[in-house]
């Protein structure tokens, strides 16, 4: 078991190493990759990395505080599920009521793998998974973004 300080240092080291690995993606030429994350251009829709003691997750998360808007956006995304998954090149878990941090409900479309942020020997495979899946998730999102934005400007 780790002390709070040791656990914090390991988490920081993990994220630092993940950031450094993105500089070695072919075509990046040593530059840090610019992930879309919460700058998707759609209010309440973010792309996320998540890792804890059990799993690593790469997700498209709809976290709009207005539940009706959140579910409406999820339904629009689900309407183009086949295009999204074809572009993603794989199946994803579609969850319209994902409980985040034990309390906040969001909609999530994600892929996960077993992992543990505190086991450094798992980091290379975990980081490879996270980077690969985020590149694919961004590509799939960009394929359907205009459809999701349609009528968004009036919200």
N, C-alpha and C positions, 0 to 999 in steps of 0.2 A: 504494500500500500504506500501511497505517496502522501507527503504533507501537502497542504493547500498551495504553498509556494512552489513545490516541486511540480505539482500538477499544472499550475499556471505556466511555469517555464516550459514544460513539455508541450502544452497547447500552443504557446507562442512559437516554439521551435518548429512544430509541425507546419503552421501557417507560413512561417518564414521560408522553410524549405520548399513548400508547395509553390510559393511565389517565385522562388529561384528556379524551380524546374520549368516554369512556363517560359523562361528565357531560352530554353533549349528546344523549343518546339520548332520543327523545320519551317523555314520561312520567316522566323522571328529575328534572326541575325543578332541575337543577344539582347533584343529589346523586350521589355516586359509586355506581355499580352494585355490588351485592354478588354477585360470581360464586360459584358453588358450589365450584369447583375441588376441593380435597382434603377438603372438608367435605360429602361426598356422603351420609354416613351408612352407607356400605358400606366396610368395611375393605379396603384394597388396590385401590379403584376411585377414580380421580381424573379430573377434566376438565382438560385442559392446552392452553395456547398454546405453540407452539414455532416459532422462526424461526432460520435460519442463513444461510449464503451462497447457498443454492440454492432454498430454499422456506420458506413459512409453512404451519404445520400447526395445525389445531384438532382435538383428539383426546379421545376417551374412552379412558383407559388403565387396564388391569388389571395392577397391578404387585405383587400379593400375593407375598410371598417364598416361600410354599409353592406349588410348581409344580402339584400336584394341585388345590389350591383355586383357583389362578389359571385353570387350564384349565376347571374346573367352572363358574366364574363366566362365563367367555367362552362356553361352550356354552349356558348359560342365556340370555345376551344374544343369541346367534345364533338361539336358538329363537324369539325375538320380533323377528327382523330386519325382517320386513315391517311390523310396527307401528312399530318404531323409525324405519325409513326413511320411512314415510308421514308420521309426525309431524315428522320432520326436514325433510321436503319435498325430498328428493334422495337420490342414491346416495352411499354411503360406501365407503371401502376397508376391508375386514375382514381383519385380519392377526393370526393367533393366535401367531406367533413374529416379533415385531418387535424387532430388535436396536437398543437405545437406547444412544447414546454409545459405540458400537463394542464394547460388552461385555454390558450387562444385557439379558436377554430379558424382554419384556413382551408382553401382548396389547393391540392397539390397533384402534380403530375411528375412522377419521379422514377428513378432507378436507384437501387441500393445494392450494397454488397456487405457481407460480414466484415467487420474490422474493429479495431480498438485504438483510439487515439493515443493511448498510453503504452502501446507495444510498438516500439520503434522498428522492430524487424518486419512489421506489416506495412510500414509507410511506403516503400517503393511501389508495391502493387496497388495500394490504396491511392496513391497520387497518380499513378498511371490511369487507373480507373476514373478518377475524378476529372482529370484533364481531358481525357478522351471523350467522356460522356458530356462534359460541359461544352466542348466544341460542337458535338453533335446536337445538343439541346439548343444552343444558340442558332445553329443552322436551321433547325426545325421551326424555332420561334420566328425567325426572320421570314421563313416561307409563308407563315400564316398571319404575320403581324398586321398587314393591311386589312385583312378580313376582320381581325379583332378590333382594329381602330375604327372601322366603319360604325358610325353612330356614337363612338366614344367621345368625340369632340363636344357633343351636346350634353355630356354628363358632368 
